[in-house]
Amino acid sequence: SLWMEQLFGLTPSENGWITIAIIVGEVIGLMMVQFASFRCQLWISSLIYLSVQLFLGSMPLLILTYLYGNTLNDMVWIAILLIVMLAMGHESFYVIQQTNAITYSPLPRYTTTLLLADRLAQECGAIFGLWLTAKLWLTYRDNFILLFSIVWTCATLIELSILTIYKKKDKHKVAHIQQIDDE
């Protein structure tokens, strides 16, 4: 939090509100996953959570910064609401990634390794993301929020490629069940 205050020039109050917004978004995201986990298929859950992240978080941020520029001072509560939405979509999709690692593990003995590799990749991505955020802020301060929203929107669109694994796995699962039945 201290680096955010120093780098972005946030007051302790603003920093606190942002932290609370992230926590609220993560809790709501986890509650959404709990609610939907047994009510819909995994691919539908992935589509829902990525849509939330895209259409309720990154796209509105992209539109607002395109229309109003980098300064959202007059719309602090809207910005905090967008932070909640981004955190909600991100956290719920994180749980889906872990579920994918468990569900689509080639063998049960690989599940723990896949989960650890997923966690390692996310932490390395977080460290890289923090470094890149600071570097971009220092370089493109006047257009940073617009740039951030473009990057987040593109990353979410790339994450939508996860939907392709569900069709492949379903075909593989049907072929595997038929092979077992034949034996």
N, C-alpha and C positions, 0 to 999 in steps of 0.2 A: 504494500500500500504506500509506503514511503516513496518508492521510486515513481509511482503514479503521481503523487503530489508534486514531486520535484520536476518530473519530465513534462507533464501536461499542465502544470500550474493550477492544480485543483486545490480547493480549500479542504480542510479536514471534513467539513460537513458534506461537500459534494462527493468526496471520496467515500464517506460512510454511506450515503444514499446509493451510490453505485454498487458498493459491496452488498448492501441489503437487497438491491434489485437483482443481482446475480444469484444470491441465495434463494430468494423467492422464486425466480425463474427455474432454478434447478429443482426445488421442491415440487413446484407445479409439474415440471417435466416428469419427475419420478412418479408423481401421483397419476399422471396420464398413462404412463407405462403400466402401473399396477392395475388401473381400471381396464385398460384395453388388452392386457396380456392374454387372457383366456377368452376374450370375446371376438377376436378376429385373427386371421392368419398373419404370419410374420411379415409377409410382403406387403400386406395392407397396413400394418403398423409402421413399417419403414416408410411407405408412401405418405402416410398421415404426418409422421414426425418431420420428415423432410419438407413436406408442404407447409407445415407450421413455421419451420425455420425460414423457408423461402418467402412465403406470402405474408406472414405476420411479422417477420423480423427484418430480413435483409432487403427485400424489395421496397417496403415503406421507407426504410432508412435511405436507400438509394434515391427514391423519388423526392423525399424531403431535402436531401442535400443537393440534389440537382436543382430543385426549385428555389431553395433558400440559401444555398451556399454552405460553407463550412461552419458558420456560426449558428448554433442552436440555442443561444443564451435565452431567448424569449420562450423557448419550447423545452425547458429542462424536463418537465414531467412527461412530455411525449418521448423525449430521448430516454428517460428512465424506463418507460413502458416498453420501448423498443429493446432495451437491454434485457428486460424480463423475457420478452418473446425470443430473443436470440439465445439466451441461456436455456430457456425451456426447450426449444428445438434441439439445441446442441446436447443437452444432458439426456433427453429421451432417446436421441439417436445413438448416443454412447452406449446406452443399455442394449439397444438393438444390435450394435456391433458385437457386444459380448455374447448375446444370444446367438448370433450368426456363428461365432467361433465355436460355441458349444454344439449347435445344431448341425453344422456342416463340417465338423471335424472328421477327417477320413477314418480315424480309429479313436476309440475312447481314451487310449493312453496319450494321445496328442492334445487332448483338450486343455490341460493345464499349461502346456507349452504354448499353445495358440493364445490362451488368455494372457499369459505373461508377455508374449511377443506383442500382442495388441496393446497392452498397458505401456510397454516400453516405447512402442511407436508413438503412442499418444503423448507421453511425457516428452519425448524428443521433439515432437511436433509443437508442443506447448512452449518449450524453451526456444525453439526456432521462431515461433510466432511472436513471442515477447521481444526477442531480439529484432525481428523484422519490423514489428510495430514501432519500437523506439527509433529505429533507423529511418523508417518512412516518416515518422512524425518530425524528426529533426530536419529531414530533407524537404518534405512537401507539406509543411505546416499549414499553408493557406488552403490546400485542397485535400487534407488528410482524411476527413470523414467521408468524402466522396470516394476517394481511393480505397479506403477501408471497406465501404459498402460494396464497391465493385468486386474487390477480392473475395469478400464473404459470399456474395451472390454467385460468383464463379465457382468457388469451392463447394457450395451447396449443390450447384448443378452437376459438378463432377461426382459428388456423393450419390446423386440419383442413379449413377451407373451401377450401384449395388443391386438395383432391382433386377439386373440381368442374371444374377446367380440363382434366383428363385426358380425360374423356368428350367434352367439346366439341371438343378438339383431334383426337381420334381420328375423330370424325364428319367434321370439316373435312378431315382428311388423306385419308379414304376418298373424299370428294366430289372433292377435288383430283386424286387419282390417277385416278378415273373420267373426269374432264374431260380429263386428259392422254391417256388411252387413246382417248377419242372423237376427239381431234384426230388 
